[in-house]
Amino acid sequence: MYEQTSMIGPQTAEAPAPAARYYEINEETARNAHYCVHMSDYKPGSATAEYRRAVDKAAALVEAKKARVSPFYHDKLDALLDRYARRLAQWMNDYNRNQASYPSQFISGAGGYNMRKHEKQMSREGTLWNEYDEIKAILNKIEAVGSGPVDLADPHAREMLADQLQKLQNKLDESKALNAYYRKHKSFDGFPGLSAEAAAKLTASFADTKERCPWVKSPVPDYELTSLRGKIKRVPGPPRRAGQARRSRPSSPPTAQSSPAVRSSATWKRTGSKSSLTKSPTRTPAPR
């Protein structure tokens, strides 16, 4: 689908959001975890710095996404960023705590090494790496925000749908013009909007395509044009305002449930028909 780009210009755009919130990284646990695996010295603050670099990278991704989507999705992006920062801090603390629970053989030596504790530690580490994959998936969710169908609840849905429709129509018109230009000139040289280098490259590419596929007659195949027309038809119309929806709603004839007059009339007809039905007298047999 097409990304829901914001239609608000730079002059009305909101001020950039503040920096992402950082959560606490336990430096003491990170230091103990380092010495359980490495023989080198631990640089104070390195775990916190690594965490903040990851969060800053996610924050940059969110800011770039906000520039391309409607402000309707900005709160959702902020919530995803906060969730990523919180879960990543929790994961790093849990991972360092697990690393610090028992030293590696490289540090303690093989003699008297408790393999049961080591296996328990490795099992917990596998679970932690599965959780890390879930945390990384939050970045994929950030990338996917606003890339699906236009949400009609978005206050900018009307502008976004109009923009989407215009882009598709422009692409269709350009493709048809490209086919017509090639049919007339047998080349793309001089086509509006194409540089001489790009036109020569496109001409050579299409000539190679025709040589390999003789049945291809036009640069933009008919099935691509048909696909574009289908996409144009599938773009939903702009949502109506509440007042327009009420004015355009057809008036339905009154029913027994909606109109007291009709309801009372229907009741009278039922009661009248019942009262008109009289019980026919029964004949008693004559005595013999």
N, C-alpha and C positions, 0 to 999 in steps of 0.2 A: 504494500500500500504506500501511499504518499505521506511524507512527513508533514505534520500539522504545523506549518511555519506561522510565526506570529505576524499579524498584520499591523501591529502598533509601531509607529515610526520611532526613531531615536529620541525625538523631542518629548514623547509621552511615555517612554519606557521607564519602568521603575528603577530606583537606585539599586546598585548591586548589593546582594545580600552580604552580611558580615561573614568573616571566615568561619570555617567549620569548627564545631565544638570538639575539643580534644578531651579524651577520658584518660584517667590516670594509669600509668604503667608502673608496676612495682619494680623499682630499680634493684632493690635488695634481692628479690627472687631472681631477676634476670642475671645479676652478678653470680649468685650461687649456681644457676643453671650453666653459666659460661664455664665456671671452674670445674663442673662435673663432666665436661666434654672436652675442653681445651686446656692446654698448658700455658697459653699466652695470657697476658694481663687483660683484664676487662677495662674498657674505656668507659668511664662514668657517663651516663646519659645516652649511651649508644642505642639502647633498646627504645627509649622514648623518641630519639631522633628518627629511628627506622619507622616507628609507628606513625609519627607525624608526616613523614615523607609520603607514606601510603595514603594517609587521609588527605593531604594536600593534592595528591594526584587525582583522587576521587572528586575533591571539591572543584578542581579545574574542569573535570569532565562534566560536572553538574552545571557549572557556569556556561560552558560551551553549549550545553543542551538547552539551557534557558534562553540563550540567544536565538535558538532555532524553533522553539515551540511557543505555544500560546501561554500567557501568564496564568491561565486556568490550571496548568500543570506544575507551577513553580512550588506550591506547597508540598505536592507529592514528591518532587525531586529533593526538597529539603528534608523531608521525613526519611527518604531512602538514604540520603547522605548521613543523617544522624544515626540511623540504624547500622549502617556500615561502620561508622567510627566506634560506636558502642560495642558491637559484637567483635570487631577486630581487637579492641583493647582487652576485652574479656578473654578472647582466644589466646592472645599473646601471654597474658598472665597465667592462664591454665597450662599452656605449653611449657612455659618456664618453670612452673611449679612441678610439672611432671618430670622435666629434665633434671631438676634439682633433687628429686626424690631418691635417686640412686646413681652413683657415678658409673661411667663406662669402664670397660675392662682396660682401655688404654690408660686411664688415670689410676685406677686402683690395682691393676695387675690381675692375672688369672687365678692366683692362689686364693682359695677360700671364697671365690666369687659366688654370690647367691643367684643362681640362674632363675629361681622361681620369682624373685623380685624383679629381675631383668625382664622376664617374659611378661609379667604383669605391667611393667612400664611400657614395653613395646606394644602391648595390646591397647593400652590407653592412648599411646601416640597414634596408632592407626585410627582410632575413633576421632582424635583431634584433627587429623588431616581430612577426614570426611567432613567435619564441621567447617574446616577452612574452605573446602570446595563450595559449601553453601554460602559462605560469606562472599566469596568471589562472584557468585551468581547474582549478588545484589548489584554489582557493576553492570551486568548484562541487563538487569531490569531498568537501570538508569538509562542505558542506551536505547531501550525499547519504548520509553515513555513518549507518548505523542506520535508514534510511528504507525499506529493502527488507524482504523476508520475515525473520522471526525466525531467527537462526542457532541451530540446536539444540545447537551446541557451547558456547553461552553458558551459564555456570552459573546465570544468572537467566532462562533460557528458559521454565521452567515458570511463573514469576510473570508474565512478559510475555505469554505466550499466554493465561493466565487473564484478565489485564487486558484484552487485545484482545477476547477473546470476550465479556466482560462489557459493554464499551462498545458492541459491535455489538448485543447483546441489548437493552440499555437504549434504544438508538436505535430498534430495531424496536418495542419495547413503547410507546415514546412516540409513534411514528408511528401505530400502531394506535389508541392512546387519543385522539389528535388527530382521526382520522377519525370515531371513534365519538362524540366530543363534538360535532363539527360536525353529524353526522347528527341528533342529538337536539335541539340548540339553534339550529342554523343561524347560529351565531356562535361566536367564540372568546373572548368576554367571560366571565371567571370561570374560564378553564382554568388548572389548577394550574401554577405556575411562570411564567406570563405576566403581565406588568404590564398595566394598563388601556390604556396607550398602545400597547404592542406588540400586544395583542390587537386593538385597533381598526385598527391598521395592517395586520395580517395578514388581518383580515376584509375590509377594503377591497381588498387585493391579490387575495384569492381571488375576490371578487365580480367584479373586473375580468377575471380569468382565465376565469371561467365565462361572462362576456358575450362574450369573444372566442372561446372554445372551449367551445361548449355541451355537448360530449360529456364534458367533465371533470366527474366527480361527487364526487370526494373530494379533500381538500387534498393528501394524499400518494398519488400514483397507485399502482395495483397493480404496475406494473413496478418501482417503487422498492422496494416491500415484497418482491417476488420477488428483487430484487438483494440486499437485505439478508439474506434467508434463505440465498441462495447463498453469500454471504460467510461467514456463520456456519458453514455446512457445510464450507467450504474451510479454515477455521482448523485447522491440524494439532493433534493431541492432544499433551499435555505429554510430553516425553521420559521414558522409564522409567529408573530407577536400574539400575546394573549387576546388583545382586542380584535385583531384580524381573525383569529380563530373563532371568536364568538360571532362576529359579523358574518363570516362565511358559512357558518353552520346552517344547513337547511332546516327549515321548520317542519316538524312532523305533525301529522294530524293528531288531535287530542285523543287520548285513550281513556278507558274507564278508570285506570289507576292515576292518571295525571290530572284529570278535570273533574271537579265536584259535580258539575252539571251533567256531564256524561255519565258519571258514576250513579247519580241519583236516577237518571233516566233508565239506565240499565237495570237498577234495582226495581224500579216501578214496573218495567216490562216483565221481570221475572216473577214478581209478586202478583202482577195482574194475570199472567198466564196460569199461575197456580190456582188463583181464586176462580178462574173461569172453568176450571175442570171440576165438574160436579159428579158426585158418585151416582151412578144409575141405580134406580130401585131394583131390588131383587123380587122375582115373582115367586109366590108361594104356591105350591101345587094344590089344585082343587081337591076337596075330599071326595073320595069315591063312595 
